[in-house]
Amino acid sequence: MKKQDILELRKKSKLELWKEVEKKRINMAKFRARFKAGKEKNSQTIKGYKKDISRTLTIIKEKDILEKESEKDKSEDNMKKK
């Protein structure tokens, strides 16, 4: 995954990111089946799938943290106004 790909992932919504994770998991499972059947030779591809999934899950987690912080900031602002 290139830096440009990561930047594009960051622009997507959480729902789109979850769909991306599911798609990558399915592709990895299909690749594993082909690899075990002897149709694929490069085992490093599985490692690449795992890293892509991890990167995407990290971006989702970052978005969760940012949402919680923004909600916390909003509630603090409301408390100050009262």
N, C-alpha and C positions, 0 to 999 in steps of 0.2 A: 504494500500500500504506500503510495507516494504522499508527500506532504500536501499536494493539491487535493488528493482524495480525502485526506483527513479534514482539510478546511471545508470541503463540500459537505462532509458528514456533520460538521459542527453547525451548519446552516439548517439542517433538517430538524423536523419536530421529533419528539420522543417516540411517537407512534411510528413514524417512518423509520426511525432507527431500530425499533423492535422488529419491524418487518424485515429490515436489512439483516439483523442477527439471525432471524429464523431462516431466511434464504441462505445465508452462509452456512448455518448448521446443516441444512438439508444437502447443500452441495458437498460439504465435508463428508457426510455420511455416504453419499453416493460415491465419492472418490475413494473412501475407505473400502467400500465393497468391491470396486473395480481393482484396487490395489491388492486386496486379499485374493481376488480371483486371478491375479497375475496379469491383468490387462494394463496396469500402470506400473512404472518402474521408479518414479521419483517420490520417495517418501518425505522429502522436504516440503512438498506441497501441503501435506497435512499440518505441518508446523506453521506454514503461512496462513492457512485457514484459522488456526487457533489464535494466532496473533491478531488477525483482522477482527475476529470476534471479540477478543479482549479489548482492543482499541475502541471498538464500537460501544461495548458495555461501559468502558471508562467514561466515554463522552456522555452516555446516558446518566451515569452517576454524577458527573459534574453538573449536568443540567438540573438534576434533583437538588443538589446542594445549593445551586444558585437560586432556585425557586424558593427553597426554605429560607434562605437568607433574605430574599426580597420580601417575603411574607413577614418575617420577623421585623425587618426595618419598617414596614408599613404599620405593623401593630405598635411599634415603639413611637412612631410619628403620631399615631392616633392618641396614644397615652399622653404625649407631651401637649397636645392640643386641648386636652380636657383639663 
